């Protein structure tokens, strides 16, 4: 699931994988503390792995805080994503400024996804730690790589006499470089301490991973075939862009299946819940204006079942994560 356009703000990146601080600033910048984190020195009381202020995890050695530059980075990304979310909330305003022509249904679908992505980035801004940052960045990397590749394959959709296509490629290629380098530098850092998933989750999530991964690959390689049942006509370019949503989700599930930090389970559930909910809601809202959907068609029912399942799966993950948090004693 990881987040769409990630802009590169720092000029140089490096990580201190043998300490609790992950640094992405210039090595000479003394504004970012290094060395071991001391909870006592932080001035914030921690209760059984959580901040007394809420769900924010304790900055332990396996879940260090990100530097201030990444928090600023998250703010800028959220601002960029607001434009994409505008396709859902104000399509008539944003569509003329989008890098390529989008139909009403594609606009609302894209806008719903960018809205979900914006919320996920807000979660990264709130926690500002390796967990759930690892999950967000991995999903973002998968998404931006695939969307960038699809954009290059379908250059005919872009009018390069306008500024928007140039900005699109700049943002996405920059995102690939930044998130990829960030993750590469931190490749030896293990995930934060996770919870033990119950047998039902351990049985269900590999199936979920396989379905999302298979369908995502299908949309990418055979876009017209795998999108043929969608309620509205989807061309090859949009189908390949949408494949990134499924493959990013599969990547997030893979991470949580291997190790399930509470924060990552919560963020993954939130992302899936919003993607499924906003996809269906966007279809309903758009069709109320244009009246083009055959709601009893087999393809439409299959599409509703697919995104309804994604939404419900996310809701159950949210519930499971909330149970893990609430199971921690208050004192």
N, C-alpha and C positions, 0 to 999 in steps of 0.2 A: 502495500500500500503505500510507500513510502511515500507523496507531496510532489508536485510538478516542478515549476520553474524555481530553481535554487540559484541565486545570484552569487557570484564570487566577490566577497568583500575584502578578504585578507590577501595580502600580496604574497606571503610565504606561509607554508604550513609545516608544522612538525609536531610530534606527539611524544610525551614522556611516558612511555608505556610501563615504566617501572615505578611510577609515582601515581598519585591519585588525580593529578591534574592533566587533562588532555589539552594541549596547546595548539592553536592554529594561527597564532599571531607571529610577528617577527621575533626571532630569538632574543633580540636585545630589548624587547619591550618589558619593562619591569613592572608594568601595571597589572600583569596577570601573575598571581602568586604561584609559586612552584613548591615542590616538596609535599610532605604528607599533610593531609587535612586533619585538623583537630576539631572534633565536634564541640569540645568545651570552649575553644577559642572563637567559634562561630557566633556565639551569643544566642543561638536558637536551641531550645530544648527539644531533644529527640526522644520519642517514646516508642520503644520496640520497633525500630526500623522506620518510623514515620516522624515527620515534623509534627509538633504539637499544633501547628497552624492548619494542618489538613493532610492531604494525601501525598504531599511532596516527600519523596523518599530520602532517607538519611544518606548523606554523601560518604559512604563507606569506601574502603579501598577497591571494592569491585564495582562500585557505581559512582564514579567521581563526577564532579560538576564540570560542565563545559565552561570555557572562558566567556568573558563579557562580550567579546566580538561575535560569538555565535548567537548570543541573545539578540544583538543588534541585527545580525544576519537574518534571524527568524522574523523579526519585525518587518524588515524590507520584503521578505518573501511573502508574508501575509498581505502586505500592501499590494504586491503584484497580483496575488491570487484574488483580490477583491475585484479586479477587472474581469477575470474569468468567471467568478461567481455572478457577475452582472448579466451573463448570458441566461441565468436562471431567473433572476429577480427583475431585470430590466433589459430584456433581449432587444427591444426596438432601439435602445440607446447604444448598446454594445455591438450588435451585429454589423453595422456599417463600418466599424473600426476594427473588426476582427481580421486576422491576416488572410483569411480566405472566405469565400461565400459559404454560409451555413443555412440550411433549411430550418424551419421552426422547431421540428422535433430534435434534430441534431444539436441545435443551439441550447435547448433546455436540458438535454442529456449531458452535454459538456458542462454546462453551468452547474448542474447538480453535483457532478464529480468535483469540480473545482471548489465548490462550497464545502464538500466533505474534506477535501485536501486542506483548505484553509483552517478548518477546525482542528485537524491533526497537527498542523504547524503550530497552532495556538497551544496545543498540549505540549509540544516540544518547548515552546517559549515558557510555559508554566513550570514544567519540571526542570528543564535545562540541565539534564544529566545524561550519562551514557545510556541508561535505561529510562525512558523509552527512545532516546535519540538514535540508538543503533537501528531499531526497527524503522523509524521514520526515514532515516537516511538510506537504508537498503531499499525500501520500497520506492523512494524518490529516484534512486539511481536506476532501478529497473524501468520505471515509468519513463524517465527522460531519455534513456538510451533507445527504447523502442519507439517513442514518439519522434525522436530525432531521425532515426532510420526511416520511419514511415514518411516523414516529411521530405527527406532526400529522394526517396523512391517516387514520390508524387509531386515533383516540383511544378508540374503543370497547373496545380491548384493555386499557386502563388503568383501574384502580380508584383514583380520586384520594382516596378515604378513607384510603388507606395512604400512608406517607411515601415508599416506594420510587419511585413514578412521578414525584413532584415532584423527587426527587433525580436521576432519570434525565434529565428535561428540563433541570434546572439544569446538570448536568455537560455534556450535549451542546451546549446553546446556548452555554454558556461556552466550550466547546472551539472551536466555530465562530468565535466572536468573537476569541478569543486567537490561534488559528493563522492566521485570515484577516488580522488586523491585523499579525501578525508578518511574514507573507509580503508583504503590501502595502507595509510599510515597507522591506522588503529587495528590492523588485521590480526595482530597477536594479542590484543586485549580480549579476554573472555567476557562473556555476557555477565550481567549482574546476577546475583543469586536468585534462582527462580523457585517457584512453588512446584509441587508435585501434582501433575494433572491426574485426575481420577481415571479409572479404566475406561469409562464411557467416552471421555474426551480423547484419550489416547487411541481409541478405536475409530472415533468419528473424524478426527482432524486429518489423518492420512487420506481418507476418502474425499474430504473437502478439498484438500491440496490437489489430489489427482484430477478432480472434476474441473476446478478452476484452471489448473495448469494445462490440461488437455484442451479445454475450450479456448483458452488464450492463445495457445500455439495454433489451433485451428483457424482462429480469426486472423492471425498474423500470416500464415502460409496460404490459406484458402479463404480469403476474406468474403467473397461473394457467396460461397457455399455455406459457410458457418453463420452468416448473418441473414440468410434467406428467410428465416422464420420471424425476423423482427417485425414489429407492427407497422413500421414505416420503411420506405426504401433506404437502404444503407449502401453507399458506394464503397469501393475497395479501400480508398484512403481512410474514410472514417472507421471502417471495420478494423483496419490495422491499428489506428489510434486507440480504439476501444480495447483491442487485445492487450494493450499495456495495463489497463485497469485490472483485468483478470490475472495477468502474470505478476503484477506488483502485489496483488492480494495473495497469490500463491506463495510468493517469496516471503511475505509477512507470516503466513501460516507455518511455513517451513522453519523460520526462526523460533517461533513460539513453541512449536512441537519439540524442537531440540532442547530449548531452555525457556521456561515461561516466567520471566519476571512479571510481577503483578501489573506494573505500569504498562508493559508491552501488551499484555493480554487485554487490558482496558482500552488502550489506544487502537489496537487492531479491531476490537469489537465495535468501538465507536465509528471507525472508518467504514466497516462493513454495514453497520446499521444505517448510516447516513447515505452511503452509495445506493443501497437497495431502496430505501425510503424515498429519496429524492428522485431516483430514476422513475419510480412508479408515479409519484406525485407530479413530476414534470410532464409525464405522458398524459395524465388526466387534465392538467391545467391547459396544456397546448391543444389537446383535442377539443376541449370545451370551446375554443375559439375557431378552430378550422374544421372540425367534424370529419376527420378522414380515417379514423381507426375503426376497424371491424372488431368489436370487443368479444365476439363469440368465435372468431377464427381460431383454429388450432394453434397457429403460430403465435398469435397474441397471447393466448392462454399459457403457452410454454414460456414465453418471455416473462409474463407476470409471475409464473411459478419460479423461474430462475432468480429474478431479482427479489421476489418475496422471500425465497429461501436465504439469499444473501443477507437480507435485512434481519430475518429471524435469527440466523446464525450469529450475526453481530450482537443482537439483543441478548442472546444466551451468554455470549462471551462477556458482555458488560455485567450481566448478573453474576457470573462466576467470579469476575475480578472484584466486584463489590463485596462478595462474600469473603474473598481472601483478605480484603482490607478490613472488613468489619470483624473478622475473626481475631484480629490483633487486639490484645487487651489495651484498655485506655490508660492503664497505669501499671 
